[in-house]
């Protein structure tokens, strides 16, 4: 009986250790993004977004996100660059699909013709990492975020829809 208890305790310890190792230390992502500035009558922009994240533990990480979006409404070139940082909360018990939510804060740089502005930017949203290989080191990430661009007491309500490829590396 004593051997069974010791064996079960050892198995439990190794199971916890192997579970802890399934958490990547960090990840980098890059992908296509559609960015809608404003509601009806808004501006459609297309571009690329990327992020780098460090996982503090199994469920919380710190992420930096950079996006560059461009469009030509009415023939005028318009560019939006967002740079935000914040926490990401991940539910890793889901298996091959790992959902997350995040809150991002930072800034943006908007430019059209010879004018530009630098509003405060904040974003709330989430998505899921869908494992593309057996180790889970490469994933596909669909993601939807609300972005607010606040300047001079006004807020532009924006939506970002992204899909990208993520590489997870290291182990916690």
N, C-alpha and C positions, 0 to 999 in steps of 0.2 A: 504494500500500500504506500509505504514511504517513497519507493522508487517511482511509482506512478505520479505522486504529487510533485516530486522533484522534476520528473520529465515534463509534466504539464506546465509547471512554472517556467522551465527553460524554454519550452515551446512558445509560451505567451511572451516571454522577453524577446525571443528572436522574431516573433511575428510583429511585435511593436517596432522593433528596430528596422525590419524590412519595410514596414509601412511608412516609417519616417523617412526612409531613403527614397521613397517614390515621389517625394516633394522636390521639384527642381529648385536649385539655388537661385536661378535667374532665367529670364527669357528675353529675346529680342523679336520684334515683329515688324513686318512691313506689308503694306497692302494697298488696294484701291479704295478710295473713299468718294462718296457722293455727299456733297455739303449743300444743304438748302438754307439760304439766308433769308429769314423772314417768312411769313405765312403766305397767304394768297398774294400774288403780285411780287413775290420774292425773287431771288436770284438763284439759279442753279449753277453750282460749281462742281468740277471734277478734279480729282487729284490723288495724291498719295499721302498716307499717314504711316507713322512708325512709332514704336514705343520700345522702351527698355524697362524691365521691372526686376526688382530684387525682392525675393520672398523672405520676410522676417521669420515667419513660422508657417505652419500648415495652412492657415486660413487668411493671413494678412500679408500684403506686400506693399512696396512703395514703387510707383510708376511715374515715368516721365514720358510725355507724349508730344510729338511734333507732327503737324499736318500742313501741307501746302496744297491749296486748291485754286483753280483758275477757271474763268469763264469769260464769255464775250457777249453780255446782254446788250442788245441794240448796237452791236458792232464795236462796243467799247471794252477793251481789255480790263478785267477786274481780277485782282489776286488777294487771297486771304491766307495768312500764315498764322497758325495757332501754336502756342507753346505752353503746355500745362503740366502740372505735377500733382500728385496726391495719392491717397490710399486706394488699394484694390482688395476686395474681399472675395475669397474663392472658396467654393464648396467642393472639396476634393474626394468626397465619398461616392461620387456619381459614376465612377468607372471610366469608360472611354470618352464620355462627354463631361467636361468640367466647367460648370457655369461660374460666372463672376459678376460682380457689380463694382463700380468705381465712382469716385468723386474727384474731379480735377479742377485745379485753380491755377490761373496764370495770366497770360496776355495774348493779344492778337495784333497783327499788323495788316491793315487793310489799305490797298492802294489801287487807284484808278487814274489813268492819265497822269497828271502831275500833282495830284492831291493824295494825301494819306492820313490815316488816323491809327491810334494805338489804344483800343479799348481794353478794359479788364475782361478776361474770358473765364468762364466756369462751365463745367460740363458734368452731367450725371448720366450714367447709363450702364450698360453691361453687354455681355455676350456669353459665348461658350467656346472652349477649346475642344475640338474634335480630333482625337488621335488618328494620325494617318499611317503610323507604323506601330509595330508591336511594342517597342520600348516607350512610345509616347513622347519621344524627343522632338518630333515634328508634328505640328497640329495645324488644322485649318480653323480660323477664327472669324465667324460672323459676329458683328457687333453693331449696336444702335446706341447713339448718345444724343441727349439734348444738350445744346450749347447756348449759353447766354453771352452776348457781347454787350457790355455795359459801358456807355460813354456819355458824358454830359447829362446825366440823369435819365437817359433813355436806354432801353434794353432791346436789342434785336434778338428775337427768338429763332434759333436755328436747330436743324436736325442733321446729324451725320450718320450715314449708313456705310459700313466698311466690311470688307472681307479681305483677309490676309493670311499669310503663312507665318508661323511662329516656330522658332527653334528654342527649345528648353535645354539648358545645360547646367552641369553641376548637380549635386545632391545635398539635401539637408539632412 
